[in-house]
Amino acid sequence: GRKHDTTNATLQQGFLKLERVISEISRSTSLPSQQIISLWNKSNTRVVNNINHWNAYSSYFKTNFKQEISRLGDEAPEAPGTPSTNLRLKCYDAFKEAFPDTWQNILELHEEAALFLGVPQTVAARAQEFHK
């Protein structure tokens, strides 16, 4: 009812203010909005882990292709080409075995580094990241 509408209106106003502040920080630092939000969460000891580790590994795999294929030893394919999902899955499992206590952290840091070093985003891309 009425209380719900008032709460929603207050939240909407607050979200617009947050979006403006994040946009200002993004403009002044040239950092993507998502990275600013992530850094803010970490600086305030908030734990927000919305990383899909399989997707993060896909990016890591592309960046470290030779290293990841070498984890398979004799099972590594000899012919170059686009790696299958099954091959990536085997590499992912080998990666997790190689770093049993730290594999998630490695992938999360790789994602952050990719954000930091990545191509500057358009306003539309930043808005899309903010609304995720």
Secondary structure as UniProt FT lines:
FT   HELIX           2..29
FT   HELIX           33..43
FT   TURN            44..45
FT   HELIX           53..63
FT   HELIX           65..70
FT   TURN            71..72
FT   HELIX           73..75
FT   HELIX           85..98
FT   TURN            100..102
FT   HELIX           103..117
FT   HELIX           123..130
//
